[in-house]
Structures are given as structure tokens and as C-alpha cells.
Amino acid sequence: MPAISPAFRQAVKKLSDKEKEAIILKAARRDAELYDILRYELQEEVSLEEVYEDAADKINELLINASGRSLAKALTKALRKAMKEIARFKRITKEPKSEVELHLYALRLIFNNFTGQFDSYYKGFYTATARLLLRTIQLIRKNLHEDYHLEYKSELDDFLQQIHSRPKHLTVALPAEFEIE
């Protein structure tokens, strides 16, 4: 993202309201993410829950509808797209707890529906899931108050146990359990 110069700021300040409106509308038409950010910031009827539900629906659709010759490869690709959707949600809302909730939503979908793919010859999905789990743990520790750590502990410990119960070697260093500080 480019740094905004003082001269640019002055030029924007000199614009009339009508000119500013035209520029904002033109930019929003060109960039879907900017449009979503402006919608979330400016429209009171667009709530955090609505944006969360949209992102959760897209993640669900990506993972549940994954198909191809190799389901493990298709799921890996879908998981990558789901992570991009979560990153997009974060850029729009800047809400860390909801970001963690989306991570957990994706993990629940995986562990409830696709653990059989962990034993596939193609280990990319298994590794990608382990990385997602590690990233979720790191986000909880970094961005959320310690009171939330206890709330997520049992679910994260269950996910960790399921990952560690597999005989496959992981390139990701996962803890044996989610430790509360």
C-alpha cells in the first residue's frame, strides 16, 4: 500500500463533497473488497454478524463442495481459498475474536467431515490443517484475553489429539495440548 503524501492529503481536502462522493463511488465499483469495507463502515444495517455469516457461508461452500480426482488435493486448494476468505474478513472488520471464530469454524468443518483424508497418500491437506490449527492457537494467544483461552481449550485439545493420533510425520511443530497461561 502506498504511503499517502502530505500533498495528496491537501488535494483531497480541497475537493468538494460532490467530487469526493464521485471518487469514492468510482473506487468502490472497481474494488469489491473496498466496497465491502465501505459498506461495513458506513451502513448501520450491515452488522458484524452479517459479514461473519457471509464469510462462514463461503468457507462452508468451499470445503463441502470440494471435489476432484484427488479429494485431498481439492480440499487443500479449498482450504487455501478459505484462509483467503478469512483474511478478507479480517481486512474488512478488523475484529480478532470473529477471525478466531472463523478459524475454528473451518477446523470444525474439517474435523467433522474430512479426517479420513488425513490418511491420504497426499499429505498436503493434513499439513495444511495442522498449520491452520497452529495459526489458530497463535491468534488466540496473541489477540484474545486470557479468559477466552479457557473457553477454547477443550476444543483445541481435541483437535490437537486427533492430529497427533495420526502416524504421519508433521513438518509443523504442534504442541501436545493448548496450554493456558
C-alpha positions in Angstrom: 0.0 0.0 0.0 1.5 3.4 -0.9 2.3 6.0 1.7 0.0 9.0 1.5 1.9 12.1 0.9 1.0 15.5 2.6 0.4 17.0 -0.9 -2.1 14.3 -1.6 -3.9 14.9 1.7 -4.1 18.6 0.9 -5.5 17.9 -2.6 -8.2 15.6 -1.1 -9.1 18.3 1.5 -9.6 20.8 -1.3 -12.2 18.6 -3.1 -15.8 19.4 -2.8 -18.2 16.9 -1.2 -19.6 16.0 -4.7 -16.2 15.3 -6.1 -15.3 13.2 -3.0 -18.5 11.2 -3.4 -17.8 10.6 -7.1 -14.3 9.3 -6.4 -15.5 7.0 -3.6 -18.2 5.6 -5.7 -15.8 5.0 -8.6 -13.3 3.3 -6.4 -15.9 1.1 -4.8 -17.2 0.0 -8.2 -13.7 -1.1 -9.2 -12.7 -2.9 -6.0 -15.2 -5.4 -4.4 -13.2 -5.5 -1.1 -13.2 -1.7 -0.8 -16.9 -1.8 -1.4 -17.4 -4.3 1.4 -15.2 -2.2 3.7 -17.1 0.9 3.0 -20.4 -0.9 3.3 -19.4 -2.3 6.7 -18.0 1.1 7.9 -20.8 3.4 6.6 -24.0 1.4 6.6 -25.5 0.8 10.1 -27.7 -2.1 8.8 -24.6 -4.1 7.8 -23.5 -5.8 11.0 -20.5 -7.8 12.1 -22.8 -10.9 12.3 -23.9 -10.4 8.7 -20.3 -10.1 7.4 -19.4 -13.1 9.6 -22.2 -15.2 8.2 -21.3 -14.4 4.6 -17.7 -15.4 5.2 -18.8 -18.6 7.1 -21.1 -19.5 4.2 -18.3 -19.1 1.7 -16.0 -21.2 3.8 -18.6 -23.9 4.1 -19.3 -23.9 0.4 -15.6 -24.1 -0.5 -14.9 -27.0 1.8 -18.1 -29.0 1.4 -18.2 -28.7 -2.4 -14.6 -29.6 -2.9 -14.3 -32.3 -5.5 -11.8 -33.7 -8.0 -9.8 -36.8 -8.8 -8.0 -36.5 -5.5 -10.2 -35.2 -2.7 -7.2 -34.4 -0.5 -5.8 -32.1 -3.2 -9.2 -30.5 -3.8 -9.6 -30.0 0.0 -6.1 -28.4 0.2 -7.0 -26.0 -2.5 -10.4 -25.2 -0.9 -8.7 -24.7 2.5 -6.3 -22.2 0.9 -9.2 -20.3 -0.5 -11.0 -20.4 2.8 -7.9 -18.9 4.5 -8.0 -16.1 1.9 -11.7 -15.5 2.8 -10.8 -15.3 6.5 -8.0 -12.8 5.7 -10.5 -10.8 3.6 -13.0 -10.8 6.6 -10.2 -9.6 8.8 -9.3 -6.7 6.5 -13.0 -5.7 6.3 -13.9 -5.9 10.0 -10.6 -5.8 12.0 -12.3 -8.0 14.6 -9.9 -10.5 16.2 -12.4 -12.6 18.1 -14.5 -13.1 15.0 -11.4 -14.0 13.0 -10.6 -16.7 15.5 -14.2 -17.9 15.4 -13.9 -18.3 11.6 -10.7 -20.3 12.0 -12.5 -22.6 14.5 -15.4 -22.8 12.1 -13.2 -24.1 9.3 -11.4 -26.5 11.7 -14.8 -27.9 12.9 -15.8 -28.5 9.3 -12.6 -30.3 8.6 -12.6 -32.4 11.8 -16.3 -33.3 11.5 -16.2 -34.2 7.8 -12.8 -34.8 6.3 -10.5 -36.5 8.9 -10.5 -39.6 6.6 -8.4 -37.6 4.1 -5.6 -37.2 6.7 -4.6 -40.7 5.8 -4.4 -40.0 2.1 -1.1 -40.5 0.3 -1.1 -36.8 -0.5 -0.3 -35.2 2.9 -0.8 -31.6 1.9 -4.3 -31.4 3.4 -3.1 -33.0 6.6 -0.2 -30.5 6.8 -2.4 -27.5 5.8 -4.9 -28.5 8.6 -2.1 -28.7 11.1 -0.8 -25.3 10.1 -4.3 -23.8 10.4 -4.6 -25.3 13.9 -1.2 -23.8 14.9 -2.2 -20.4 13.4 -5.5 -20.5 15.4 -3.6 -21.2 18.6 -1.2 -18.4 17.9 -4.1 -16.0 17.2 -5.9 -16.9 20.4 -2.8 -16.3 22.4 -1.8 -13.1 20.7 -5.1 -11.3 20.2 -7.6 -12.6 22.8 -7.8 -12.0 26.5 -6.7 -15.0 28.7 -10.4 -15.6 29.7 -11.1 -16.8 26.2 -8.2 -19.3 26.4 -10.1 -21.5 28.8 -13.2 -21.3 26.6 -11.4 -22.7 23.6 -9.1 -25.1 25.4 -11.2 -28.3 25.3 -12.0 -28.0 21.6 -8.4 -27.2 20.6 -7.1 -30.1 22.7 -9.5 -32.4 20.9 -8.2 -31.1 17.5 -4.6 -31.5 18.6 -5.2 -35.0 19.9 -6.8 -36.0 16.6 -3.8 -34.6 14.6 -1.3 -36.3 16.9 -3.1 -39.6 16.8 -2.1 -40.0 13.1 1.1 -41.9 12.3 2.1 -39.3 9.7 5.1 -37.0 10.3 4.4 -33.3 10.5 6.7 -30.5 9.4 4.8 -28.2 11.8 5.7 -28.2 15.5 2.3 -28.6 17.2 2.0 -28.6 21.0 0.5 -31.7 22.6 -2.2 -29.5 24.2 -3.3 -25.9 24.3 -1.6 -24.5 27.4 -3.3 -21.8 29.4 -1.0 -19.2 30.9 
